[in-house]
Amino acid sequence: MSVLRLGTRRSQLAMTQSGHVADALRALGHEVELVEIVTEGDTNRAPLTQMGGTGVFAAALREALLRGEVDLAVHSLKDLPAADHPGLLIAAMPPREDPRDALVARDGLTLGELPAGATIGTGSPRRVAALAALGLGFEIRPLRGNVDSRLARVSDGELDAVVLASAGLRRIDRADRITEAIDPLQMLPAPGQGALAVEVRADDAATIEIVSALDDSDTRAAVTAERAVLRGLQAGCSAPVGALAEVVEDVDGSLEISLRAFVGAPDGSTDLRRSINGPIADAEQLGLSLADVLLDDGARQIIADAQERPDRQRPPGASATGGPADRTTDIDAMEREK
């Protein structure tokens, strides 16, 4: 077969992720050429919520793929809208990196050690909601830019901390900057966080066959359940929604999906958490079922309110006492065990 043209964004993280996929394909005996694509998310510095969410990073790659300018594209799965794209297929999800969020704070501090009023940077409505729900009185600041520019805002003293994806920091050898890998009991990651999606044209059988060799079945099952939650909620990838699925072994030795999800208000006034378990073969249906439970318990209004007022946050210096932890609508069994 001719050289595989792999479309990638130009950022350091995107190039690194694409390089990992290219190296895996080369190890299988294929020639791969990286083709750099500029996306709106790379050139527009407006908040992601104003541009339509993190899907803006994928749009240009997908257009290049459909035009036949590249044969495959690598995305951070959390940046892809939950709905399938006409004419395209996710042919592989390689083994997932650490899905957790990571805190990078001054003086090596953890979330629990940061004082009330500490400034934390994030561009994610989900992280804003999760931080507010902790009731620790943090002041949240908007954050854009590449990984190193975000880290520099802590090093330079502009912010006390930033929250980023552990996977991204690890992939570009910045894991030493992590001061705390945030427990999912405190902050559930974005659906698909830490996973990569290798997308191809749906009618390109030859490339599908090649790329499918990189697929990891456990990763696919877990992120299928997580993204089904997002789809069932009819929420975009920038909505204040978190989900994490894990493949676990049942007492009889069969594999199960353990799935948790979170929907939160940006001001911390509502912290809705639910969980579900079921057979790994039912991953998608489990996600849709959990979304139904969340909707029945008020998730639709929480998401609608967040979309109407994307800048709404906990007031700076708010006290952790009498805060959102006292108004949490529910907490799953794993939370109660903490």
N, C-alpha and C positions, 0 to 999 in steps of 0.2 A: 504493500500500500504506500501511497505518497506520504510526504511529511504531514503530520497532524498539526494544524494551526490552532493554538490554544489562546483564546482571548482572555485578557486580564486587565484590570485597572492598573494605574501606574504607581499607586501608593506602595510603600515598603511592605506593609502587611499583605496586600493583595499579591504583589510580586512573589513574596515568600511562599504564600499558600499555593499559588499557581506553580511555583517551582517544585514544591513537594509532589504535586500531582504529575508534573512533567517528568520528574525523576522516577516516579513509580511506573509510569508508562515506558520510559526508556529501559528500566530494568526488565521489562517484559519484551524488550526487543524492538520497540517502536521509535521512530524519529519524531521529535516534537519541537516546534518553533513557537516561542511566545510572541503574541501580537498585542501590543499595548493599545487600549481603548480608553478614551477620556469620557467620563460620565458627568451628568449634571451635579451629582453629589460631590464631585471633585472640584468643580469650578464655582458653584454657588455657595456662598458662606452663610446663607440664611438658615435659621433653625430648621431641622428636618421636618418638624410638624407643619411648617409653612410650605414645604415643597412636596408634601404628600407622603412623608415617611421614608424609611430607609430603602424602600423599593427603587428610589431614584438611582441608587448605586448599580442596580441590575439592568435598568432599562436599556442603556446603550450597548451593553454586552449582548443582550438578547436580540436587539435589532441587528447587530453585526452578524450574529449567528444565523438569524433568519435570512439575511441577505446573502449568505454563503461566503462572507469575508473571513470567517473562522469556522472550525469544525467542532469545537467544544469550548465551553466557558466554565470558569471556576468561580463560585460565589461563596461567601459566608452564608450559610443556610438561614441564619436569623434575619438576613437582609432581603430574603425573597418573600413576596406576598404568598399567603397560604394557598391561594387558588392556583391550579395548574395553568400554564401559559399555552395558548393554542399553538400547535406546531412544534412544541418543544417537549423534551422529556428529561427528567433527572435520571441519568443512566447509572450513576454511582454516588454513594455516600461513603467515603473512606472512614476508617476508625476515628471516632470522635476524640478531640482533645478535652481537657478539663472544662466542663460547662459552667463552672461557677463564676460569679463576679469577683473582682479583686479590688481591694482598697490599696491605694498608694498614698501614704500619709507622711507628713513631716515627723521627724524624730522617731520613726518606726512605730507610730501609734496604731492601735486597732480602733474599730468603731466605738467600743466600750470605753476606750481611754480618751477619745477626743472630747473636749469640753463642750458644754452647751454654747451655741453661737458659732461653733467652728464652721468654716466655709468649705463646702464640698462641691466639686464641679462634676456635672454630668449633663449630657444632652438627651437622656432617655427619660420619657415620662414614667416608664415602669420603675426605674431606679428612684426617681423623685418620689413616687408614691410609696415605695418600700422604705425609703429612708424616713419619710414623714411618719409612716406607721410605727416606727421604732419609738417615737415620742421622746427623742433625746435632744430636741431643740436645735438641730443643725440648720444653718442657712445654706440653701441650695443655690448654686450659680450655674447659668447655662455654659455649655462647653462644646466646642467644635474643634476641628483640626486633626492632624495626624497624631499618632501615638506619642512621638517624642515631644511635640509641641504641648500636648496635654500634660505630660510628665514634667515638663519645664515649668509649668505654672505652679507646681508644688515646690520644685527645687529653688525657684526664684522668690518664693514666699508670697506669691499672689493669692494662692489658695492653701488651705490647711491639708486638703486631700482631694483626690479624684477617684472615681470608680470606673473601671474599665473591665473588659472581658479577660479572664485569666488566660484563655486560649490564645488570644492575640499577643499578649505579653510573652507568653512562652514561645510562640512561634518565631518571634523576632529577637529572642534571647534577652528579654527584659524581665524575666521572672525574679531576678534579684531585687527589683524595685517593689515587689509585692510585700506589703506589711501585714496583710490579712487576706486569706482566701475566705470570702464571706460564706458562712454556713447557709445552705439553701433554706434552713428553717427561719432565717432572718430575711433573706432576699432570694426568691426564686428567680432563676435566670430567664432570659427571653427564650421562647420556643425555638429550638434548633441551635441555641448558642453553643459554640465549640465545634460544631459540625460543618463540613464542607459539602457543597453540592456540585457535581460535575454534570453540566447540562449539555445536551446535544439536540440536533433536529430529530423529530420523531420519525421521519422517513429515511434517516441515514442508518440503515441496518448494519453496515460495516463498522461504523464508529461506535454504535451502541454495543456491538459484540466486544470490541476492544476495551471500551471504558468499563463495562460491567464487571470486568475482572477485579476492579478496585473496590467493589461494593462490600460493605460490612453489614451483615444481617442484623446484628444487635443494634447498631447505630440507626439503621433504617427503621427498625421497629419502634425504637424510642422516639425519634424525631417525628415519625408518622403520627404517633399518639399526641405529641405536643402540638404539632401544627394543626391537627384535627380540632383541638381545643380552640385555637385561634379562628379557624374556619367556622366552627359551630357558633362562636360568639359574634361572627361577622365583624371582627375587629382587625384593623390593619396592624402591620408589624411594628408600628410606633405607638400602639395603644398601651395603656398601663396594665399589661397582662404578662404574667410570668407562668411558666410551666416547666416541669422536669419529670421525665419518665426514666425509670431504671429497669433493666431486665434482671429479674431475680429468680431464684430457684424455689419452687414450691416444695412442700414436705414430701410429695410423691416423686420429686425429681423433674417434674415438668417446668418449663419456663413460663414466667408470668411477667406482665408489665405492672409496675407500681407507679402510678401517675398522680402528681400533685399540681394544683394550679392556684393562681392568685389573681385577683382583680382589685385594684386599689384606687382610691381617690388621691389626686395629687396633693391635697392639703392634709392627708392622713386621717380624715374623718371617717373613712370606711376602709376596712381591711378584710376582704372576703376570701377565705381559703377553703378549698374542698379537695378531696382525694378519692381515688378509686383503684381497684386492683382487678386484673382479669388475664385471660390467656393471651400470650404473645401474638397468636394468630388474629386476635380481635383488636389489635392496636388502634386502628382508625376508629372503630366503633366505640372503644373506651374513651377516646378523646372527645368524640361527639356527645357521648352520654354525660361526661363530666361537664361539658359546656352547657348542656341542658339543665343540669343541677345548678350551675352558677347563674344561668339566666333566670331560673325559677326563684332564686334567692336574691335577685336584684342587680345582677351584673350589667344588664342592658342600660339601666339608668346611670350607673357609675361611669361606664364607658362614654355614654352620650354627654354627661356633664363634663368629663375630662376633655372631650373633643371640642366642646363649646368654649371652654376656658383652659387652654393648654398651658397658660403661664401661672395658673393658680398653684401656690405652694404654701407650706407651713410658714407662718410669719417668723422672721429672724428672731432668735433668742427665745422662742416659745419653750415653756417649761415641759419637762418630760413627765411631770406628775399630772394626773388627771387628763392625760393626752389620749391619743388614739388607741393606745393599748387597752384603755378602759371602755372603748366603744367598738371593739372588734366584733363583727357580726358572727363570726364562727372561727374555730381553730381546729384543725384536723388532729387525729390521734397522735401523729408524730410530733406535733407542736406541744400537745399536752404532756408528752413524755419528757420534754426537755427540762 
